[in-house]
Amino acid sequence: MAIEHDSFTVYVLLFEEFELLDVFGPVELLSKSSRIDISYFSDQPGLVASSQGIRVESTLRYEEVDDPDVLLVPGGSGTRSLVNDHQFLERLARIGAKSRIVTSVCTGSALLAASGLLEGYRATSNKAAFSWARTHGDKVTWAPRARWVHDRNRWTSSGIAAGIDMTCALMRELLGDEPAEAAARLVEYEPHRDSTWDPFAEPYGLP
Amino acid sequence: MAIEHDSFTVYVLLFEEFELLDVFGPVELLSKSSRIDISYFSDQPGLVASSQGIRVESTLRYEEVDDPDVLLVPGGSGTRSLVNDHQFLERLARIGAKSRIVTSVCTGSALLAASGLLEGYRATSNKAAFSWARTHGDKVTWAPRARWVHDRNRWTSSGIAAGIDMTCALMRELLGDEPAEAAARLVEYEPHRDSTWDPFAEPYGLP
């Protein structure tokens, strides 16, 4: 996969009450490669409030999203209502269906599951919200103990900071080892490379 | 220090081409404590473009910043011109002087140094930009090998992701160990607790 493409498009979904680091951890790393182009889309262009309050600017609507190489879906408290928003879930399913790779951070996997995009896949989610996240989707195999899960073209990470480690692994796959390591070095981040490393399952009582 | 205050105000400086994770790594962790109130200020309220392109909303001007418990100064490519902007440096010096604790992430320490806020202090900075950062300030003792440096009420971190570790340490000091660990657990982040841990000095040829 590292060979086929010169560059990759990443489309980041933004919604009211998205979790800041779910987006900007991955984006920070991805931005260190000149071969990755990042865009943000939402219900309508304009300012979108994070779970942490600060608002950030989305520039595209759903209809303007080309076929993404990578779709990135964050979590955040906004997911609690969106899992019941059928119009939202249908639009997410459509964009996911035309994405080469579908990724989520934290409770973003609850959105993917509710939209049907994880049917038949293994996935993980935020540990504090795991028992809620896993109620979504019919045929999702939920992994309670994982930093991230990579199953074919679906990548789902555990909570918040886990998205940074998943993104390092994704970049190794897309760009090759050395460009991915160079990005992590610029960010001065030493990634966890073992997707099964997960010290956060136990504190939240997960098996 | 953990005892005196029920709550703490954190003021985050935003400027054109600030580095995203320098701000939102620390903010993500800080936001997990209900005892911390975060505000953003800049030259003028409105949208401020990050080094990564996406714009975020600043709501306060310099004159509206009350005496901060914590001032947070990020790095980013915008620092390259700001170190020569005397009006900016004077305003930063004034706000720093009335802050209980002055912190920076990455090349934010070049701004602090250029404004005089690190005179007589030990400090560190981004490793890729270290040789540039250390040219600022007259009597700053620059530490090339450090995840972060805490000298009295000045906290400066190494590049980008190092700000997250520094913030964990700062939260332990402000709030106590358990609230700080609880915040890191919610973020699913295992912080580096040793401020001298720094595997990034060597790849950049620093002693």
Interface residues (C-beta under 8 A of the other chain):
Chain A: E19 L20 L21 F24 G25 V27 E28 S31 I38 Y40 L47 S51 Q52 G53 I54 R55 V56 E57 N126 K127 A128 S158 G159 I160 A161 A162 I164 R185 L186 V187 E188 Y189 E190 P199 F200 P203
Chain B: E19 L20 L21 F24 G25 V27 E28 S31 I38 Y40 L47 S51 Q52 G53 I54 R55 V56 E57 N126 K127 A128 S158 G159 I160 A161 A162 I164 R185 L186 V187 E188 Y189 E190 P199 F200 P203
